[in-house]
């Protein structure tokens, strides 16, 4: 068993020269929140992050948020690591957490910590995102010091805005979405199609509305087969008018 100090010293080297290392195993970090917009100023919500996947020995999590939008009220560790040298929330807008198992690999899915945030400005987008800086960013390592981080999702909660006035009375929820997204219309315009794209532009879902669906007030889209990630959703209305929304899928 290598020490945590050696793990993170070796980890920095590994990240800088990761092209020479091949690993088939991975651990995902899955973030979630217990509330969705709309928020009121002063409202609190809980953020949690869980590890899932292959055995690992240590991790480092670095999260960034806008301190003018969110206030961090508390961070509560959940999984009892043998060693936690860093649990730092002293800098507004930044969370740093490092922990390791000294007695053996972690082989179960575990909630790492919970954070309570308070909304300071409900008119702005709320984002809680990972920093992947090679020196001190988010990583997961195994007992030999290899980086085995698979995916790590960001949380983005926003008051959805549109550029087309014909779609102004449209709401989409929940966001983040689990297995389905509901699109609610407050007016009589018709939705012709809905398309979802990955952040690199690959279309992963395309749905054309039936005549009956076009006029329904609620439209439900199944996203249960999509991976946890941030997507762009195009809502296409009459005359080809299109509005684009950010949708986070987090099962």
Buried (B, 14 or more C-beta within 10 A) or exposed (E): EBEBEEBBEBBEEBBEEEEEEEEEEBBBBBBBBEBEBEBEEEEBBBBBBBBBBBBBBBBBBBBBBBEEBBBBEEBEBEBEBEEBBBBEBEEEBBBBBBBBBEEEEBEEEBBBBBBBBBBBEBEBBBBBBBBEEBEBBBBBBBBEBBBBBEBBBBBBBBEBEBEBEBBEEBBBEBBBBEEEBEBEBEEEBBBBBBBBBBEEEEEBBEBEBEEEBBEBEEBEBEBEEBEBBBBBBBBBBEEEBBBEBBBBBBB
